[in-house]
Amino acid sequence: MRWTLRLASVAVIGVAWQVYGSQNPLLLSDPAAVAGAFADMVSDGTLGQGLTASLEVLGIGFGSGAVAGVLIGLVAGRSEVAAAVLEVPVNALYAVPAVALIPVIVLWFGFAVTTKAIVVLLFVVFPVLINTMRGVREVDPDLVEVARSFSSSERRMWIDLILPSALPYIVTGLRLAVGRALIGVIVAEYYTSLSGLGNLIATNASNFQTARMFVPVVVIAALGVILTALLELAERRLAQWRKATP
């Protein structure tokens, strides 16, 4: 039933897109035209080059942001001192749009891949950090007390209780961060130096090649779906003790 509903929703969107796009090709190319443009961009190598450049930025930025967010969130969730120290800076930086910091980042690091990765990191780190910290704080205090009564060491408490309990929160933060990371990649490519999938979108849009413009957009959407599905799979594998939702 779940897969039937998923496929049905995709089919409805595809049919609506085909009907409207075929009537308004300049504003919204239909899926058939986008598929043809996809084949052309694969054959001429432009899509492969753009995707490779964007995946490099995504990998560095998402990986570093996820690691930093999880580590800082674990410390802040377990230590009241660390939480108090980080509260104001984290809330302030989370409230500031990452786009507003791009000129400063460019001034510090130039237009290299490092700059784009830092922009993506800023999009990623905060949802991961906040969800991880909340997950650690939501550990059942009665279970913590039981573990202490059995003379459990801090290391064993982390392994047997805190990390398993916080894992669903961590994965939720990572799933939220996936979408923000993809946004960060395109924003970074727009505002630093045009490259990757962002360059393909901007170039084809300026040339009114709507079908070719939608190809990287569809690729980004597919990346979001795939990465989210992989995170769900990882959560099921790592947290087999949780009852699977229907």
C-alpha positions in Angstrom: 0.0 0.0 0.0 2.8 2.4 0.9 4.6 1.9 -2.4 1.3 2.0 -4.3 0.6 5.5 -2.8 4.2 6.6 -3.6 4.0 5.5 -7.2 0.5 7.0 -7.6 1.7 10.4 -6.3 4.6 10.4 -8.7 2.3 9.4 -11.6 -0.2 12.2 -10.8 2.6 14.7 -10.7 4.1 13.4 -14.0 0.7 13.5 -15.8 0.0 17.0 -14.6 3.5 18.1 -15.6 3.1 16.5 -19.0 -0.3 18.1 -19.7 0.7 21.6 -18.5 4.2 21.5 -19.9 3.1 20.4 -23.4 0.8 23.5 -23.5 3.5 25.9 -22.1 6.8 24.6 -23.4 8.7 27.9 -22.7 7.6 28.1 -19.1 7.6 24.4 -18.1 8.9 21.8 -20.5 7.1 18.5 -20.4 8.8 15.3 -19.1 9.4 14.0 -22.6 11.4 17.1 -23.6 13.3 17.0 -20.3 14.2 13.3 -20.9 15.5 14.2 -24.4 17.5 17.0 -23.0 18.8 14.7 -20.3 20.1 12.3 -23.0 21.7 15.1 -24.9 23.5 16.5 -21.8 24.7 13.0 -20.9 26.1 12.5 -24.4 27.8 15.8 -24.6 29.3 15.5 -21.1 27.9 18.7 -19.6 25.7 16.9 -17.1 28.5 14.6 -16.0 30.9 17.5 -15.4 28.3 19.6 -13.5 27.2 16.7 -11.4 30.8 15.7 -10.5 31.6 19.3 -9.4 28.4 19.6 -7.3 28.9 16.1 -5.7 32.4 17.1 -4.6 31.0 20.2 -2.9 28.1 18.2 -1.4 30.3 15.4 -0.1 32.8 17.7 1.6 30.2 20.2 3.0 27.6 17.6 4.1 30.2 15.2 5.5 32.0 17.9 7.6 28.8 19.5 8.7 27.2 16.2 9.7 30.3 15.2 11.7 30.6 18.5 13.4 26.9 18.7 14.2 26.8 15.2 15.7 29.9 15.7 17.8 29.0 19.1 19.1 25.4 18.0 19.7 26.5 15.0 21.7 28.7 17.1 23.9 26.2 19.9 24.4 23.4 17.4 25.1 25.4 15.7 27.8 27.1 18.8 29.4 25.1 21.7 30.8 28.2 23.8 30.7 28.7 23.2 27.0 25.1 23.8 26.3 25.1 27.1 28.1 28.3 28.2 26.3 26.9 27.2 22.8 23.3 28.4 23.2 23.6 32.0 22.2 26.2 31.5 19.3 24.2 28.6 17.9 20.9 30.4 18.0 22.4 33.5 16.6 24.1 31.8 13.7 21.1 29.6 13.0 18.9 32.7 12.7 21.3 34.4 10.3 20.7 33.3 6.7 23.8 31.5 5.4 23.5 33.6 2.2 24.2 36.7 4.2 27.6 35.2 5.2 28.7 34.3 1.7 30.5 37.6 1.0 32.5 37.2 4.2 33.3 33.6 3.4 34.5 34.6 -0.1 36.6 37.4 1.4 38.3 34.9 3.7 38.7 31.8 1.4 38.3 33.1 -2.2 36.3 31.3 -4.8 37.7 27.8 -4.4 35.8 24.6 -3.6 36.6 25.2 0.1 34.3 28.3 0.0 31.4 26.3 -1.4 31.9 23.5 1.0 31.8 25.9 4.0 28.5 27.4 2.7 27.1 23.9 2.5 28.4 23.2 6.0 26.6 26.2 7.4 23.3 24.8 5.9 23.9 21.4 7.4 25.5 21.7 10.8 22.7 23.4 12.7 19.8 21.0 12.1 22.1 18.1 12.9 23.5 19.8 16.0 20.1 20.8 17.4 18.4 17.4 16.7 21.4 15.5 18.2 21.4 17.6 21.3 17.7 17.1 21.7 18.1 13.4 21.3 20.7 13.2 24.1 18.6 15.3 26.4 15.5 13.1 25.7 17.2 9.9 27.1 14.9 8.5 29.8 16.4 9.6 33.1 15.0 6.5 34.8 17.1 4.4 32.4 20.2 6.5 33.2 19.6 6.0 36.9 19.2 2.3 36.4 22.5 2.2 34.5 24.3 4.1 37.3 22.8 1.8 39.9 24.5 -1.1 38.1 27.8 0.9 38.2 27.8 1.4 34.4 30.8 3.4 33.3 30.3 6.6 31.2 31.7 4.8 28.1 29.3 1.9 28.4 26.4 4.3 29.1 27.2 6.1 25.9 27.4 2.9 23.9 24.4 1.0 25.5 22.0 3.8 26.2 22.7 7.3 25.1 23.7 6.8 21.5 20.9 4.2 20.7 18.3 6.5 22.3 19.6 9.5 20.4 20.0 7.8 17.0 16.5 8.5 15.7 17.0 12.2 16.5 20.4 12.2 14.8 19.0 10.5 11.6 16.1 13.0 11.6 18.6 15.9 11.7 20.6 14.3 8.9 17.4 13.9 6.8 16.6 17.6 7.3 20.2 18.5 6.5 20.1 16.6 3.1 17.6 19.1 1.6 19.4 22.0 3.1 22.7 20.7 1.8 21.4 20.5 -1.8 20.0 24.0 -1.4 23.4 25.1 -0.1 25.2 23.6 -3.1 23.2 25.5 -5.6 23.3 28.8 -3.5 27.1 28.4 -3.2 27.5 27.8 -7.0 25.3 30.8 -7.7 26.9 33.3 -5.3 30.6 32.3 -5.4 31.5 31.1 -8.9 29.1 29.6 -11.4 29.9 25.9 -11.7 28.3 22.5 -11.3 24.6 22.0 -11.5 24.0 25.6 -10.5 25.9 26.7 -13.6 23.8 24.5 -15.8 20.6 26.0 -14.3 21.8 29.6 -14.7 23.2 29.1 -18.2 20.3 27.3 -19.7 17.8 29.6 -18.0 19.5 32.7 -19.5 19.4 31.0 -22.9 15.7 30.1 -22.5 16.5 26.4 -22.9 13.8 25.3 -20.5 14.2 21.6 -21.0 17.9 21.6 -20.4 17.4 23.9 -17.4 15.0 21.4 -15.7 17.5 18.5 -16.1 19.8 19.5 -13.2 16.7 20.4 -11.2 15.3 16.9 -11.6 18.8 15.5 -10.8 18.9 17.5 -7.6 15.4 16.2 -6.6 16.5 12.6 -7.4 19.6 13.1 -5.2 17.4 14.3 -2.3 15.1 11.2 -2.6 18.0 8.8 -2.9 20.0 10.2 0.0 16.9 10.3 2.2 16.1 6.7 1.4 19.7 5.7 2.2 19.4 7.4 5.6 16.1 5.6 6.3 17.8 2.3 5.4 20.8 3.1 7.6 18.4 3.9 10.5 16.6 0.6 10.1 19.9 -1.3 10.1 21.4 0.5 13.0 18.3 0.7 15.2 16.7 -2.8 14.6 15.3 -2.6 18.1 12.9 0.0 17.1 9.5 -1.1 15.9 9.2 -0.5 12.2 6.5 2.0 11.2 4.0 0.7 8.7 
